[in-house]
Amino acid sequence: MSAYEPNSRYLREVLIFCFNMKKSAAEAHRMLSNTYGEAAISERTCREWFQRFKNGDFDVEEQHGGGREKVFEDAELEALLDQNSCQTQQELAGSLGVTQQAISKRLKVMGMIQKQENWVPYELKPRDVERRLFACVNSCLQGKDGRDFCIAL
């Protein structure tokens, strides 16, 4: 085993070399493990990088910084939806700097669904039920000629 401790970028550059030499991800992992031992990346990580290379992405820099995803509050997402409820999940993700999958999961937890290109609650809030009931009662109490009439209970 080598005394050199490789960093992640270096290992990914070696993977590009192996990929260009028509090695499989498993072969590349074996070579790295034999050379660097515990410092080598996992076979799963090799496969993931090989898939990127197959898709034409040869950027060896970390895409998301290697840390946890950015955490955002429901209030931030609700504020964006209040501004414009027609935004797509992709647009919301871009505004909050998170993945589309994170937005999708959070919307589901919040009970929001998309109806006619607008994000709305799956279940009505009590104030919305009351508002709809009030609108129905008012429309029923108004005659066809536009005059109000009362129903004695």
VMD Tcl script that builds the backbone (N, CA, C; Angstrom):
set m [mol new atoms 459]
animate dup $m
set s [atomselect $m all]
$s set {name element resname resid chain x y z} {
  {N N MET 1 A 0.841 -1.192 0.000}
  {CA C MET 1 A 0.000 0.000 0.000}
  {C C MET 1 A 0.873 1.237 0.000}
  {N N SER 2 A 0.442 2.274 -0.653}
  {CA C SER 2 A 1.188 3.516 -0.782}
  {C C SER 2 A 1.120 4.323 0.505}
  {N N ALA 3 A 2.151 5.141 0.749}
  {CA C ALA 3 A 2.168 6.037 1.897}
  {C C ALA 3 A 1.361 7.299 1.590}
  {N N TYR 4 A 1.077 7.541 0.321}
  {CA C TYR 4 A 0.314 8.716 -0.107}
  {C C TYR 4 A -1.163 8.529 0.241}
  {N N GLU 5 A -1.750 9.511 0.871}
  {CA C GLU 5 A -3.184 9.485 1.204}
  {C C GLU 5 A -3.920 10.356 0.183}
  {N N PRO 6 A -4.620 9.750 -0.752}
  {CA C PRO 6 A -5.276 10.526 -1.810}
  {C C PRO 6 A -6.517 11.256 -1.303}
  {N N ASN 7 A -6.781 12.413 -1.899}
  {CA C ASN 7 A -8.031 13.106 -1.579}
  {C C ASN 7 A -9.112 12.662 -2.566}
  {N N SER 8 A -10.335 13.053 -2.319}
  {CA C SER 8 A -11.479 12.603 -3.134}
  {C C SER 8 A -11.347 13.030 -4.588}
  {N N ARG 9 A -10.908 14.254 -4.805}
  {CA C ARG 9 A -10.766 14.751 -6.184}
  {C C ARG 9 A -9.777 13.877 -6.955}
  {N N TYR 10 A -8.653 13.567 -6.342}
  {CA C TYR 10 A -7.639 12.743 -6.996}
  {C C TYR 10 A -8.221 11.377 -7.369}
  {N N LEU 11 A -8.960 10.770 -6.435}
  {CA C LEU 11 A -9.548 9.451 -6.705}
  {C C LEU 11 A -10.542 9.517 -7.856}
  {N N ARG 12 A -11.300 10.599 -7.937}
  {CA C ARG 12 A -12.250 10.741 -9.040}
  {C C ARG 12 A -11.515 10.924 -10.367}
  {N N GLU 13 A -10.378 11.614 -10.341}
  {CA C GLU 13 A -9.582 11.759 -11.561}
  {C C GLU 13 A -9.018 10.402 -12.005}
  {N N VAL 14 A -8.628 9.574 -11.038}
  {CA C VAL 14 A -8.168 8.227 -11.362}
  {C C VAL 14 A -9.317 7.428 -11.966}
  {N N LEU 15 A -10.520 7.630 -11.453}
  {CA C LEU 15 A -11.687 6.938 -12.014}
  {C C LEU 15 A -11.911 7.327 -13.475}
  {N N ILE 16 A -11.700 8.596 -13.801}
  {CA C ILE 16 A -11.832 9.014 -15.207}
  {C C ILE 16 A -10.816 8.257 -16.056}
  {N N PHE 17 A -9.600 8.136 -15.549}
  {CA C PHE 17 A -8.570 7.391 -16.267}
  {C C PHE 17 A -9.026 5.945 -16.501}
  {N N CYS 18 A -9.515 5.307 -15.448}
  {CA C CYS 18 A -9.986 3.919 -15.567}
  {C C CYS 18 A -11.149 3.813 -16.547}
  {N N PHE 19 A -12.071 4.783 -16.468}
  {CA C PHE 19 A -13.224 4.808 -17.368}
  {C C PHE 19 A -12.754 4.896 -18.818}
  {N N ASN 20 A -11.789 5.794 -19.077}
  {CA C ASN 20 A -11.266 5.954 -20.430}
  {C C ASN 20 A -10.474 4.731 -20.894}
  {N N MET 21 A -9.970 3.942 -19.962}
  {CA C MET 21 A -9.248 2.712 -20.288}
  {C C MET 21 A -10.217 1.536 -20.461}
  {N N LYS 22 A -11.525 1.850 -20.443}
  {CA C LYS 22 A -12.587 0.847 -20.633}
  {C C LYS 22 A -12.639 -0.178 -19.504}
  {N N LYS 23 A -12.215 0.211 -18.301}
  {CA C LYS 23 A -12.336 -0.650 -17.130}
  {C C LYS 23 A -13.762 -0.536 -16.604}
  {N N SER 24 A -14.225 -1.560 -15.912}
  {CA C SER 24 A -15.539 -1.490 -15.263}
  {C C SER 24 A -15.373 -0.782 -13.921}
  {N N ALA 25 A -16.490 -0.380 -13.329}
  {CA C ALA 25 A -16.443 0.264 -12.015}
  {C C ALA 25 A -15.861 -0.699 -10.978}
  {N N ALA 26 A -16.211 -1.989 -11.085}
  {CA C ALA 26 A -15.691 -2.988 -10.141}
  {C C ALA 26 A -14.181 -3.131 -10.286}
  {N N GLU 27 A -13.683 -3.141 -11.541}
  {CA C GLU 27 A -12.240 -3.238 -11.756}
  {C C GLU 27 A -11.526 -2.001 -11.209}
  {N N ALA 28 A -12.113 -0.846 -11.452}
  {CA C ALA 28 A -11.516 0.394 -10.951}
  {C C ALA 28 A -11.459 0.372 -9.421}
  {N N HIS 29 A -12.530 -0.094 -8.794}
  {CA C HIS 29 A -12.553 -0.171 -7.332}
  {C C HIS 29 A -11.473 -1.119 -6.823}
  {N N ARG 30 A -11.326 -2.269 -7.477}
  {CA C ARG 30 A -10.286 -3.224 -7.078}
  {C C ARG 30 A -8.899 -2.587 -7.167}
  {N N MET 31 A -8.640 -1.875 -8.249}
  {CA C MET 31 A -7.342 -1.220 -8.428}
  {C C MET 31 A -7.096 -0.186 -7.332}
  {N N LEU 32 A -8.117 0.625 -7.038}
  {CA C LEU 32 A -7.977 1.645 -5.988}
  {C C LEU 32 A -7.764 0.992 -4.619}
  {N N SER 33 A -8.526 -0.053 -4.333}
  {CA C SER 33 A -8.398 -0.740 -3.043}
  {C C SER 33 A -7.020 -1.374 -2.885}
  {N N ASN 34 A -6.528 -2.010 -3.956}
  {CA C ASN 34 A -5.202 -2.625 -3.893}
  {C C ASN 34 A -4.107 -1.582 -3.685}
  {N N THR 35 A -4.298 -0.403 -4.275}
  {CA C THR 35 A -3.270 0.636 -4.194}
  {C C THR 35 A -3.379 1.460 -2.917}
  {N N TYR 36 A -4.606 1.863 -2.535}
  {CA C TYR 36 A -4.779 2.810 -1.428}
  {C C TYR 36 A -5.437 2.210 -0.194}
  {N N GLY 37 A -5.845 0.975 -0.237}
  {CA C GLY 37 A -6.421 0.321 0.933}
  {C C GLY 37 A -7.646 1.032 1.464}
  {N N GLU 38 A -7.627 1.364 2.751}
  {CA C GLU 38 A -8.767 2.005 3.420}
  {C C GLU 38 A -9.091 3.392 2.866}
  {N N ALA 39 A -8.119 4.031 2.237}
  {CA C ALA 39 A -8.335 5.380 1.707}
  {C C ALA 39 A -9.137 5.361 0.404}
  {N N ALA 40 A -9.330 4.182 -0.187}
  {CA C ALA 40 A -10.067 4.066 -1.450}
  {C C ALA 40 A -11.555 4.313 -1.216}
  {N N ILE 41 A -12.220 4.759 -2.264}
  {CA C ILE 41 A -13.667 4.971 -2.177}
  {C C ILE 41 A -14.385 3.639 -2.383}
  {N N SER 42 A -15.639 3.583 -2.003}
  {CA C SER 42 A -16.400 2.332 -2.077}
  {C C SER 42 A -16.726 1.969 -3.524}
  {N N GLU 43 A -17.077 0.709 -3.717}
  {CA C GLU 43 A -17.447 0.263 -5.062}
  {C C GLU 43 A -18.726 0.963 -5.519}
  {N N ARG 44 A -19.633 1.193 -4.595}
  {CA C ARG 44 A -20.880 1.887 -4.942}
  {C C ARG 44 A -20.582 3.302 -5.450}
  {N N THR 45 A -19.665 3.987 -4.772}
  {CA C THR 45 A -19.285 5.327 -5.206}
  {C C THR 45 A -18.634 5.269 -6.581}
  {N N CYS 46 A -17.809 4.266 -6.824}
  {CA C CYS 46 A -17.205 4.080 -8.156}
  {C C CYS 46 A -18.291 3.933 -9.215}
  {N N ARG 47 A -19.305 3.115 -8.923}
  {CA C ARG 47 A -20.393 2.913 -9.888}
  {C C ARG 47 A -21.136 4.223 -10.159}
  {N N GLU 48 A -21.363 4.999 -9.088}
  {CA C GLU 48 A -22.072 6.272 -9.254}
  {C C GLU 48 A -21.278 7.227 -10.143}
  {N N TRP 49 A -19.972 7.303 -9.935}
  {CA C TRP 49 A -19.134 8.180 -10.757}
  {C C TRP 49 A -19.055 7.671 -12.195}
  {N N PHE 50 A -18.968 6.364 -12.374}
  {CA C PHE 50 A -18.947 5.817 -13.726}
  {C C PHE 50 A -20.241 6.158 -14.453}
  {N N GLN 51 A -21.367 6.139 -13.744}
  {CA C GLN 51 A -22.644 6.497 -14.359}
  {C C GLN 51 A -22.620 7.956 -14.806}
  {N N ARG 52 A -22.058 8.838 -13.989}
  {CA C ARG 52 A -21.920 10.245 -14.383}
  {C C ARG 52 A -21.082 10.361 -15.655}
  {N N PHE 53 A -19.968 9.625 -15.677}
  {CA C PHE 53 A -19.100 9.684 -16.848}
  {C C PHE 53 A -19.838 9.197 -18.089}
  {N N LYS 54 A -20.633 8.140 -17.955}
  {CA C LYS 54 A -21.407 7.619 -19.087}
  {C C LYS 54 A -22.400 8.664 -19.586}
  {N N ASN 55 A -22.890 9.502 -18.667}
  {CA C ASN 55 A -23.844 10.562 -19.026}
  {C C ASN 55 A -23.148 11.818 -19.538}
  {N N GLY 56 A -21.821 11.751 -19.650}
  {CA C GLY 56 A -21.074 12.884 -20.187}
  {C C GLY 56 A -20.633 13.908 -19.161}
  {N N ASP 57 A -20.839 13.635 -17.883}
  {CA C ASP 57 A -20.448 14.566 -16.823}
  {C C ASP 57 A -19.085 14.142 -16.273}
  {N N PHE 58 A -18.045 14.877 -16.659}
  {CA C PHE 58 A -16.695 14.553 -16.217}
  {C C PHE 58 A -16.182 15.562 -15.186}
  {N N ASP 59 A -17.089 16.342 -14.605}
  {CA C ASP 59 A -16.708 17.304 -13.570}
  {C C ASP 59 A -16.442 16.544 -12.279}
  {N N VAL 60 A -15.212 16.607 -11.772}
  {CA C VAL 60 A -14.843 15.834 -10.589}
  {C C VAL 60 A -15.055 16.615 -9.293}
  {N N GLU 61 A -15.571 17.835 -9.393}
  {CA C GLU 61 A -15.851 18.627 -8.197}
  {C C GLU 61 A -17.134 18.126 -7.538}
  {N N GLU 62 A -17.229 18.303 -6.229}
  {CA C GLU 62 A -18.454 17.934 -5.509}
  {C C GLU 62 A -19.578 18.843 -5.978}
  {N N GLN 63 A -20.735 18.274 -6.248}
  {CA C GLN 63 A -21.875 19.034 -6.732}
  {C C GLN 63 A -22.546 19.838 -5.625}
  {N N HIS 64 A -22.667 19.259 -4.452}
  {CA C HIS 64 A -23.407 19.891 -3.368}
  {C C HIS 64 A -22.544 20.161 -2.147}
  {N N GLY 65 A -21.246 20.132 -2.293}
  {CA C GLY 65 A -20.366 20.440 -1.176}
  {C C GLY 65 A -20.121 19.266 -0.261}
  {N N GLY 66 A -20.748 18.143 -0.477}
  {CA C GLY 66 A -20.499 16.947 0.305}
  {C C GLY 66 A -21.142 16.944 1.682}
  {N N GLY 67 A -21.845 17.998 2.050}
  {CA C GLY 67 A -22.468 18.046 3.377}
  {C C GLY 67 A -23.944 17.737 3.300}
  {N N ARG 68 A -24.632 18.055 4.388}
  {CA C ARG 68 A -26.078 17.870 4.404}
  {C C ARG 68 A -26.746 18.848 3.458}
  {N N GLU 69 A -27.923 18.460 2.982}
  {CA C GLU 69 A -28.686 19.363 2.142}
  {C C GLU 69 A -29.118 20.570 2.968}
  {N N LYS 70 A -29.362 21.674 2.271}
  {CA C LYS 70 A -29.819 22.886 2.939}
  {C C LYS 70 A -31.177 22.606 3.586}
  {N N VAL 71 A -31.312 23.061 4.811}
  {CA C VAL 71 A -32.565 22.878 5.534}
  {C C VAL 71 A -33.411 24.129 5.313}
  {N N PHE 72 A -34.681 23.940 5.060}
  {CA C PHE 72 A -35.572 25.079 4.901}
  {C C PHE 72 A -36.821 24.842 5.728}
  {N N GLU 73 A -37.469 25.902 6.075}
  {CA C GLU 73 A -38.658 25.851 6.921}
  {C C GLU 73 A -39.916 25.813 6.060}
  {N N ASP 74 A -40.963 25.204 6.606}
  {CA C ASP 74 A -42.247 25.192 5.915}
  {C C ASP 74 A -42.713 26.618 5.641}
  {N N ALA 75 A -42.416 27.528 6.564}
  {CA C ALA 75 A -42.853 28.918 6.412}
  {C C ALA 75 A -42.258 29.543 5.148}
  {N N GLU 76 A -41.005 29.197 4.832}
  {CA C GLU 76 A -40.377 29.718 3.616}
  {C C GLU 76 A -41.107 29.218 2.380}
  {N N LEU 77 A -41.434 27.939 2.384}
  {CA C LEU 77 A -42.145 27.346 1.258}
  {C C LEU 77 A -43.558 27.921 1.155}
  {N N GLU 78 A -44.233 28.069 2.280}
  {CA C GLU 78 A -45.585 28.647 2.282}
  {C C GLU 78 A -45.563 30.078 1.762}
  {N N ALA 79 A -44.532 30.847 2.138}
  {CA C ALA 79 A -44.419 32.226 1.674}
  {C C ALA 79 A -44.269 32.275 0.155}
  {N N LEU 80 A -43.476 31.375 -0.393}
  {CA C LEU 80 A -43.322 31.317 -1.851}
  {C C LEU 80 A -44.632 30.942 -2.525}
  {N N LEU 81 A -45.372 30.009 -1.936}
  {CA C LEU 81 A -46.650 29.602 -2.506}
  {C C LEU 81 A -47.685 30.715 -2.391}
  {N N ASP 82 A -47.622 31.508 -1.309}
  {CA C ASP 82 A -48.530 32.645 -1.171}
  {C C ASP 82 A -48.256 33.698 -2.238}
  {N N GLN 83 A -46.968 33.891 -2.569}
  {CA C GLN 83 A -46.605 34.857 -3.608}
  {C C GLN 83 A -47.110 34.417 -4.966}
  {N N ASN 84 A -46.924 33.111 -5.264}
  {CA C ASN 84 A -47.337 32.584 -6.559}
  {C C ASN 84 A -47.579 31.085 -6.421}
  {N N SER 85 A -48.835 30.695 -6.367}
  {CA C SER 85 A -49.172 29.283 -6.156}
  {C C SER 85 A -49.063 28.457 -7.442}
  {N N CYS 86 A -48.689 29.093 -8.549}
  {CA C CYS 86 A -48.568 28.386 -9.829}
  {C C CYS 86 A -47.145 27.898 -10.107}
  {N N GLN 87 A -46.216 28.115 -9.184}
  {CA C GLN 87 A -44.834 27.718 -9.414}
  {C C GLN 87 A -44.703 26.197 -9.465}
  {N N THR 88 A -43.780 25.735 -10.296}
  {CA C THR 88 A -43.508 24.305 -10.356}
  {C C THR 88 A -42.600 23.920 -9.193}
  {N N GLN 89 A -42.500 22.625 -8.939}
  {CA C GLN 89 A -41.595 22.149 -7.891}
  {C C GLN 89 A -40.162 22.554 -8.210}
  {N N GLN 90 A -39.797 22.528 -9.487}
  {CA C GLN 90 A -38.445 22.897 -9.905}
  {C C GLN 90 A -38.182 24.365 -9.599}
  {N N GLU 91 A -39.148 25.232 -9.864}
  {CA C GLU 91 A -38.991 26.666 -9.577}
  {C C GLU 91 A -38.892 26.908 -8.077}
  {N N LEU 92 A -39.709 26.211 -7.294}
  {CA C LEU 92 A -39.648 26.346 -5.837}
  {C C LEU 92 A -38.291 25.889 -5.309}
  {N N ALA 93 A -37.799 24.779 -5.854}
  {CA C ALA 93 A -36.494 24.255 -5.437}
  {C C ALA 93 A -35.396 25.262 -5.736}
  {N N GLY 94 A -35.453 25.877 -6.911}
  {CA C GLY 94 A -34.454 26.878 -7.281}
  {C C GLY 94 A -34.491 28.088 -6.356}
  {N N SER 95 A -35.683 28.521 -5.998}
  {CA C SER 95 A -35.822 29.682 -5.099}
  {C C SER 95 A -35.271 29.402 -3.706}
  {N N LEU 96 A -35.439 28.159 -3.238}
  {CA C LEU 96 A -34.991 27.806 -1.892}
  {C C LEU 96 A -33.594 27.197 -1.871}
  {N N GLY 97 A -33.043 26.905 -3.044}
  {CA C GLY 97 A -31.706 26.333 -3.114}
  {C C GLY 97 A -31.628 24.899 -2.624}
  {N N VAL 98 A -32.688 24.134 -2.893}
  {CA C VAL 98 A -32.734 22.724 -2.491}
  {C C VAL 98 A -33.118 21.887 -3.701}
  {N N THR 99 A -33.188 20.572 -3.529}
  {CA C THR 99 A -33.548 19.697 -4.635}
  {C C THR 99 A -35.061 19.654 -4.843}
  {N N GLN 100 A -35.443 19.252 -6.049}
  {CA C GLN 100 A -36.865 19.106 -6.352}
  {C C GLN 100 A -37.480 18.019 -5.489}
  {N N GLN 101 A -36.697 16.975 -5.186}
  {CA C GLN 101 A -37.192 15.876 -4.358}
  {C C GLN 101 A -37.516 16.376 -2.950}
  {N N ALA 102 A -36.690 17.286 -2.426}
  {CA C ALA 102 A -36.942 17.846 -1.088}
  {C C ALA 102 A -38.250 18.631 -1.082}
  {N N ILE 103 A -38.490 19.388 -2.150}
  {CA C ILE 103 A -39.743 20.153 -2.260}
  {C C ILE 103 A -40.927 19.207 -2.346}
  {N N SER 104 A -40.799 18.172 -3.157}
  {CA C SER 104 A -41.884 17.210 -3.325}
  {C C SER 104 A -42.261 16.572 -1.989}
  {N N LYS 105 A -41.253 16.131 -1.242}
  {CA C LYS 105 A -41.520 15.501 0.061}
  {C C LYS 105 A -42.177 16.483 1.017}
  {N N ARG 106 A -41.678 17.724 1.052}
  {CA C ARG 106 A -42.226 18.715 1.987}
  {C C ARG 106 A -43.659 19.076 1.626}
  {N N LEU 107 A -43.962 19.220 0.337}
  {CA C LEU 107 A -45.334 19.524 -0.074}
  {C C LEU 107 A -46.282 18.407 0.331}
  {N N LYS 108 A -45.814 17.165 0.189}
  {CA C LYS 108 A -46.643 16.020 0.573}
  {C C LYS 108 A -46.913 16.044 2.070}
  {N N VAL 109 A -45.882 16.326 2.875}
  {CA C VAL 109 A -46.033 16.386 4.330}
  {C C VAL 109 A -46.982 17.520 4.723}
  {N N MET 110 A -46.898 18.625 3.979}
  {CA C MET 110 A -47.759 19.779 4.259}
  {C C MET 110 A -49.193 19.553 3.790}
  {N N GLY 111 A -49.434 18.449 3.062}
  {CA C GLY 111 A -50.786 18.162 2.585}
  {C C GLY 111 A -51.183 18.998 1.386}
  {N N MET 112 A -50.205 19.405 0.569}
  {CA C MET 112 A -50.491 20.244 -0.593}
  {C C MET 112 A -50.517 19.384 -1.852}
  {N N ILE 113 A -51.464 19.676 -2.737}
  {CA C ILE 113 A -51.528 19.012 -4.029}
  {C C ILE 113 A -51.704 20.083 -5.098}
  {N N GLN 114 A -51.407 19.723 -6.337}
  {CA C GLN 114 A -51.545 20.676 -7.421}
  {C C GLN 114 A -52.857 20.439 -8.147}
  {N N LYS 115 A -53.692 21.471 -8.182}
  {CA C LYS 115 A -54.983 21.426 -8.870}
  {C C LYS 115 A -55.017 22.596 -9.845}
  {N N GLN 116 A -55.251 22.303 -11.096}
  {CA C GLN 116 A -55.313 23.321 -12.149}
  {C C GLN 116 A -54.105 24.254 -12.062}
  {N N GLU 117 A -52.925 23.650 -11.946}
  {CA C GLU 117 A -51.636 24.344 -11.914}
  {C C GLU 117 A -51.437 25.237 -10.684}
  {N N ASN 118 A -52.243 25.061 -9.643}
  {CA C ASN 118 A -52.082 25.801 -8.388}
  {C C ASN 118 A -51.865 24.817 -7.249}
  {N N TRP 119 A -50.970 25.155 -6.310}
  {CA C TRP 119 A -50.773 24.332 -5.117}
  {C C TRP 119 A -51.819 24.717 -4.095}
  {N N VAL 120 A -52.620 23.742 -3.685}
  {CA C VAL 120 A -53.694 23.973 -2.727}
  {C C VAL 120 A -53.645 22.888 -1.652}
  {N N PRO 121 A -54.205 23.176 -0.470}
  {CA C PRO 121 A -54.248 22.137 0.565}
  {C C PRO 121 A -55.143 20.980 0.125}
  {N N TYR 122 A -54.721 19.761 0.449}
  {CA C TYR 122 A -55.517 18.595 0.108}
  {C C TYR 122 A -56.841 18.634 0.855}
  {N N GLU 123 A -56.783 19.018 2.114}
  {CA C GLU 123 A -57.998 19.139 2.916}
  {C C GLU 123 A -58.221 20.612 3.233}
  {N N LEU 124 A -59.469 21.031 3.175}
  {CA C LEU 124 A -59.785 22.425 3.458}
  {C C LEU 124 A -59.583 22.737 4.935}
  {N N LYS 125 A -59.109 23.951 5.188}
  {CA C LYS 125 A -58.984 24.429 6.562}
  {C C LYS 125 A -60.378 24.841 7.032}
  {N N PRO 126 A -60.632 24.843 8.349}
  {CA C PRO 126 A -61.971 25.196 8.843}
  {C C PRO 126 A -62.473 26.544 8.326}
  {N N ARG 127 A -61.582 27.534 8.210}
  {CA C ARG 127 A -62.034 28.847 7.729}
  {C C ARG 127 A -62.481 28.771 6.272}
  {N N ASP 128 A -61.840 27.883 5.467}
  {CA C ASP 128 A -62.228 27.729 4.072}
  {C C ASP 128 A -63.581 27.031 3.958}
  {N N VAL 129 A -63.813 26.035 4.818}
  {CA C VAL 129 A -65.109 25.352 4.837}
  {C C VAL 129 A -66.203 26.362 5.198}
  {N N GLU 130 A -65.944 27.190 6.212}
  {CA C GLU 130 A -66.919 28.197 6.642}
  {C C GLU 130 A -67.190 29.205 5.526}
  {N N ARG 131 A -66.139 29.637 4.834}
  {CA C ARG 131 A -66.294 30.611 3.747}
  {C C ARG 131 A -67.131 30.012 2.614}
  {N N ARG 132 A -66.897 28.746 2.282}
  {CA C ARG 132 A -67.676 28.103 1.213}
  {C C ARG 132 A -69.135 27.929 1.617}
  {N N LEU 133 A -69.351 27.546 2.875}
  {CA C LEU 133 A -70.714 27.393 3.378}
  {C C LEU 133 A -71.447 28.729 3.324}
  {N N PHE 134 A -70.783 29.805 3.750}
  {CA C PHE 134 A -71.380 31.139 3.737}
  {C C PHE 134 A -71.743 31.542 2.309}
  {N N ALA 135 A -70.856 31.261 1.348}
  {CA C ALA 135 A -71.122 31.608 -0.047}
  {C C ALA 135 A -72.319 30.819 -0.580}
  {N N CYS 136 A -72.420 29.543 -0.217}
  {CA C CYS 136 A -73.542 28.715 -0.676}
  {C C CYS 136 A -74.862 29.205 -0.094}
  {N N VAL 137 A -74.845 29.500 1.199}
  {CA C VAL 137 A -76.070 29.970 1.856}
  {C C VAL 137 A -76.528 31.272 1.229}
  {N N ASN 138 A -75.579 32.178 0.982}
  {CA C ASN 138 A -75.947 33.472 0.374}
  {C C ASN 138 A -76.521 33.290 -1.030}
  {N N SER 139 A -75.946 32.388 -1.798}
  {CA C SER 139 A -76.453 32.197 -3.159}
  {C C SER 139 A -77.823 31.524 -3.137}
  {N N CYS 140 A -78.073 30.666 -2.143}
  {CA C CYS 140 A -79.370 30.004 -2.045}
  {C C CYS 140 A -80.451 30.959 -1.567}
  {N N LEU 141 A -80.082 31.932 -0.737}
  {CA C LEU 141 A -81.068 32.856 -0.194}
  {C C LEU 141 A -81.430 33.967 -1.167}
  {N N GLN 142 A -80.677 34.086 -2.243}
  {CA C GLN 142 A -80.958 35.140 -3.204}
  {C C GLN 142 A -81.847 34.583 -4.310}
  {N N GLY 143 A -82.932 35.265 -4.586}
  {CA C GLY 143 A -83.873 34.811 -5.611}
  {C C GLY 143 A -83.310 34.981 -7.005}
  {N N LYS 144 A -84.018 34.387 -7.988}
  {CA C LYS 144 A -83.571 34.473 -9.381}
  {C C LYS 144 A -83.604 35.891 -9.904}
  {N N ASP 145 A -84.492 36.724 -9.380}
  {CA C ASP 145 A -84.582 38.105 -9.845}
  {C C ASP 145 A -83.609 39.016 -9.096}
  {N N GLY 146 A -82.756 38.471 -8.240}
  {CA C GLY 146 A -81.738 39.266 -7.563}
  {C C GLY 146 A -82.188 39.792 -6.204}
  {N N ARG 147 A -83.479 39.578 -5.847}
  {CA C ARG 147 A -83.950 40.074 -4.568}
  {C C ARG 147 A -83.685 39.038 -3.488}
  {N N ASP 148 A -83.372 39.509 -2.274}
  {CA C ASP 148 A -83.155 38.603 -1.150}
  {C C ASP 148 A -84.498 38.188 -0.576}
  {N N PHE 149 A -84.561 37.007 -0.055}
  {CA C PHE 149 A -85.749 36.580 0.692}
  {C C PHE 149 A -85.285 35.792 1.890}
  {N N CYS 150 A -86.098 35.723 2.874}
  {CA C CYS 150 A -85.761 35.065 4.131}
  {C C CYS 150 A -86.544 33.772 4.259}
  {N N ILE 151 A -85.943 32.832 4.893}
  {CA C ILE 151 A -86.606 31.569 5.190}
  {C C ILE 151 A -86.832 31.536 6.693}
  {N N ALA 152 A -88.088 31.405 7.095}
  {CA C ALA 152 A -88.386 31.345 8.518}
  {C C ALA 152 A -88.124 29.942 9.026}
  {N N LEU 153 A -87.348 29.852 10.065}
  {CA C LEU 153 A -87.039 28.545 10.632}
  {C C LEU 153 A -87.960 28.213 11.753}
}
mol reanalyze $m
mol bondsrecalc $m
mol representation Tube
mol addrep $m
